[in-house]
């Protein structure tokens, strides 16, 4: 019986910005259903790695295959269509739209994907309940705490039910209590069947992952 194809596969990935190599020949495989933590200091290439896996950016060298699709050769528009259904991304600084309520922020990806309006609202409320943020459904980002905003950001990342969840330093701007809550939430989503890739500079936050690798100066070192 043939070995199962990796959920994520990076082979010899190099990414340069202005002559500086952010990723230096990265080889990495992630299995379906895994919770991978990528640990490394600031400037080690963690955000670039997430951008490459998500198809937000293309490598200068190497091959990237995610969910069976070689995204490193796709056009920007094809990557955007693929990403809409396949990947949810949680960023360090939330990136919520300030003039939309929490509910509207979560509904937005579904609107872009063409989901029926009534279903958008219903699912958005389901997701806010899932992440423990239903009490802020009608609030704007400026009326929420950092922890509440990040929970809403997680709900938004789940809007189109992607099989892959990428979290780029999602706790970096939170206090200790909310850091723990977000990591617990990611662990719970993993238990529900999501494949999760978390980047963090704090090794202590990686304890809930099924596997941990280190990224140093753009290289995976273990």
BALUMDO-417422 format. One record per residue (C-alpha): residue in one letter; x, y, z. Coordinates in Angstrom, 1 decimal, decimal comma, always signed. Layout:
   aa        X        Y        Z
    a        X        Y        Z
...
This chain:
   aa        X        Y        Z
    x     +0,0     +0,0     +0,0
    x     +1,4     +3,4     -1,0
    x     +2,4     +5,9     +1,7
    x     -0,2     +8,6     +2,3
    x     +0,7    +11,9     +0,7
    x     +1,7    +14,6     +3,2
    x     -0,9    +17,3     +3,9
    x     +1,7    +19,9     +3,5
    x     +5,1    +19,4     +1,7
    x     +7,8    +22,0     +1,3
    x    +10,9    +21,0     -0,7
    x    +14,0    +23,2     -0,9
    x    +12,0    +26,4     -0,3
    x    +13,9    +29,6     -0,6
    x    +12,4    +33,1     -0,2
    x    +14,3    +36,3     -0,6
    x    +13,3    +39,9     +0,2
    x    +15,6    +42,5     -1,2
    x    +18,5    +40,1     -1,4
    x    +18,0    +38,8     +2,2
    x    +17,0    +35,1     +2,5
    x    +14,1    +34,8     +4,8
    x    +13,8    +31,0     +4,1
    x    +16,9    +29,0     +3,2
    x    +16,2    +25,7     +1,6
    x    +13,3    +24,7     +3,9
    x    +12,2    +21,0     +3,7
    x     +9,1    +20,3     +5,8
    x     +6,2    +17,8     +5,8
    x     +3,0    +18,0     +7,8
    x     +0,6    +15,1     +8,0
    x     -3,2    +15,4     +7,9
    x     -4,6    +15,9    +11,4
    x     -1,3    +17,0    +12,9
    x     -0,8    +20,0    +15,2
    x     +2,6    +21,4    +14,4
    x     +4,3    +24,1    +16,4
    x     +7,1    +26,0    +14,6
    x     +9,2    +27,7    +17,3
    x    +11,8    +30,4    +16,6
    x    +12,9    +33,9    +17,6
    x    +11,7    +37,0    +15,9
    x    +13,2    +37,3    +12,4
    x    +13,7    +33,6    +12,0
    x    +11,3    +33,3     +9,1
    x     +8,1    +32,1    +10,8
    x     +5,8    +34,6     +9,2
    x     +7,3    +34,0     +5,8
    x     +6,8    +30,3     +6,3
    x     +3,1    +30,8     +7,0
    x     +2,7    +33,1     +4,0
    x     +4,3    +30,5     +1,7
    x     +2,1    +27,7     +3,1
    x     -1,0    +29,9     +2,8
    x     -0,2    +30,9     -0,8
    x     +0,0    +34,5     +0,2
    x     +3,5    +34,6     -1,3
    x     +5,5    +32,4     -3,7
    x     +8,9    +31,0     -3,1
    x    +11,8    +32,1     -5,2
    x    +13,0    +28,5     -5,3
    x    +11,5    +25,1     -4,3
    x     +8,2    +23,4     -4,4
    x     +5,1    +23,8     -2,2
    x     +2,3    +21,3     -2,2
    x     -0,7    +21,8     +0,1
    x     -3,7    +19,5     +0,2
    x     -2,5    +17,8     -3,0
    x     -2,1    +21,1     -5,0
    x     +1,2    +22,5     -6,1
    x     +0,4    +26,1     -5,0
    x     +4,0    +27,4     -5,8
    x     +3,1    +27,3     -9,5
    x     -0,4    +28,8     -9,3
    x     -1,3    +32,3    -10,5
    x     -2,2    +34,8     -7,7
    x     -5,9    +34,6     -8,7
    x     -5,8    +30,7     -8,6
    x     -4,1    +30,8     -5,2
    x     -6,7    +33,2     -3,9
    x     -9,6    +30,9     -5,0
    x     -7,8    +27,9     -3,5
    x     -7,1    +29,6     -0,2
    x    -10,7    +30,8     +0,2
    x    -11,9    +27,2     +0,8
    x     -8,7    +25,4     +1,9
    x     -7,0    +27,6     +4,5
    x     -7,9    +29,7     +7,6
    x     -5,3    +32,2     +8,8
    x     -5,0    +33,8    +12,2
    x     -2,6    +36,7    +12,4
    x     -0,8    +38,2    +15,4
    x     -2,6    +41,6    +15,1
    x     -6,1    +40,3    +14,5
    x     -6,7    +42,2    +11,2
    x    -10,4    +42,7    +12,0
    x    -12,3    +45,3    +10,0
    x    -12,9    +48,2    +12,4
    x    -16,2    +49,3    +10,9
    x    -17,7    +45,8    +11,0
    x    -19,1    +44,1    +14,1
    x    -17,7    +40,8    +15,3
    x    -20,6    +39,0    +13,6
    x    -20,0    +40,9    +10,3
    x    -16,3    +40,2    +10,4
    x    -17,0    +36,4    +10,7
    x    -19,6    +36,6     +7,9
    x    -17,4    +38,4     +5,5
    x    -15,4    +35,4     +4,1
    x    -18,6    +33,5     +3,6
    x    -20,0    +36,5     +1,6
    x    -16,9    +36,5     -0,6
    x    -17,3    +32,7     -1,1
    x    -21,0    +33,1     -2,1
    x    -22,6    +31,5     +0,9
    x    -26,4    +32,1     +1,2
    x    -27,0    +35,2     +3,4
    x    -29,2    +33,4     +6,0
    x    -26,7    +30,6     +6,4
    x    -23,8    +33,2     +6,8
    x    -25,4    +34,7     +9,9
    x    -26,4    +31,3    +11,3
    x    -22,9    +29,9    +10,9
    x    -21,1    +33,1    +12,1
    x    -23,1    +32,8    +15,4
    x    -22,2    +29,1    +15,7
    x    -18,6    +29,9    +15,3
    x    -18,7    +32,8    +17,8
    x    -20,2    +30,4    +20,3
    x    -17,6    +27,8    +19,5
    x    -14,7    +30,2    +20,3
    x    -16,5    +31,7    +23,4
    x    -17,1    +35,1    +21,8
    x    -20,9    +35,2    +21,2
    x    -21,2    +38,0    +23,8
    x    -19,3    +40,4    +21,5
    x    -21,3    +39,5    +18,3
    x    -22,6    +43,1    +18,0
    x    -19,5    +44,9    +19,2
    x    -16,9    +46,6    +17,0
    x    -13,2    +45,7    +17,3
    x    -12,5    +48,9    +19,2
    x    -15,0    +47,8    +21,9
    x    -13,3    +44,4    +22,5
    x    -10,3    +43,3    +24,5
    x     -7,3    +41,8    +22,7
    x     -8,3    +38,3    +23,8
    x    -11,9    +38,9    +22,4
    x    -10,6    +40,2    +19,1
    x     -8,3    +37,2    +18,7
    x    -11,2    +34,8    +19,4
    x    -13,2    +36,6    +16,7
    x    -10,3    +36,3    +14,4
    x    -10,2    +32,5    +15,0
    x    -13,9    +32,3    +14,3
    x    -13,4    +34,2    +11,0
    x    -10,6    +31,9    +10,0
    x    -13,0    +29,0    +10,4
    x    -15,8    +30,7     +8,4
    x    -15,6    +28,5     +5,3
    x    -14,7    +25,3     +7,2
    x    -11,1    +25,0     +5,9
    x     -9,3    +21,7     +6,7
    x     -6,1    +23,7     +7,4
    x     -5,7    +26,4    +10,1
    x     -2,5    +28,5    +10,2
    x     -1,8    +30,6    +13,3
    x     +1,1    +33,1    +13,0
    x     +2,2    +34,2    +16,5
    x     -1,5    +34,4    +17,5
    x     -0,7    +35,1    +21,2
    x     +2,2    +37,6    +20,8
    x     +0,1    +40,7    +21,7
    x     -2,0    +39,0    +24,5
    x     -1,6    +38,8    +28,2
    x     -0,7    +35,5    +29,9
    x     -4,3    +34,5    +30,6
    x     -5,5    +35,1    +27,1
    x     -2,4    +33,4    +25,6
    x     -3,4    +30,2    +27,4
    x     -7,0    +30,5    +26,2
    x     -6,1    +30,9    +22,5
    x     -3,7    +27,9    +22,7
    x     -6,4    +25,8    +24,4
    x     -8,8    +26,8    +21,6
    x     -6,4    +25,8    +18,9
    x     -5,9    +22,4    +20,6
    x     -9,7    +22,0    +20,8
    x    -10,0    +22,7    +17,1
    x     -7,2    +20,2    +16,4
    x     -9,2    +17,6    +18,4
    x    -12,2    +18,4    +16,2
    x    -10,2    +17,3    +13,1
    x     -8,4    +20,4    +11,9
    x     -4,8    +20,3    +10,8
    x     -3,1    +23,2    +12,7
    x     +0,2    +24,9    +12,1
    x     +1,2    +27,4    +14,9
    x     +4,2    +29,7    +14,9
    x     +5,5    +31,1    +18,2
    x     +8,7    +32,5    +19,7
    x     +7,6    +31,0    +23,1
    x     +8,5    +27,3    +23,5
    x     +6,0    +27,0    +26,4
    x     +3,1    +27,7    +24,1
    x     +4,0    +24,7    +21,9
    x     +3,3    +22,1    +24,6
    x     -0,1    +21,3    +23,2
    x     +1,2    +20,5    +19,8
    x     +1,7    +16,9    +18,5
    x     +5,0    +17,9    +17,0
    x     +7,5    +20,8    +17,4
    x    +10,1    +22,0    +15,0
    x    +12,6    +24,9    +15,4
    x    +13,2    +27,5    +12,8
    x    +16,5    +29,4    +13,1
    x    +17,8    +31,9    +10,5
    x    +15,3    +30,6     +7,9
    x    +16,3    +27,0     +8,4
    x    +14,4    +24,1    +10,0
    x    +16,8    +22,7    +12,5
    x    +14,8    +20,1    +14,3
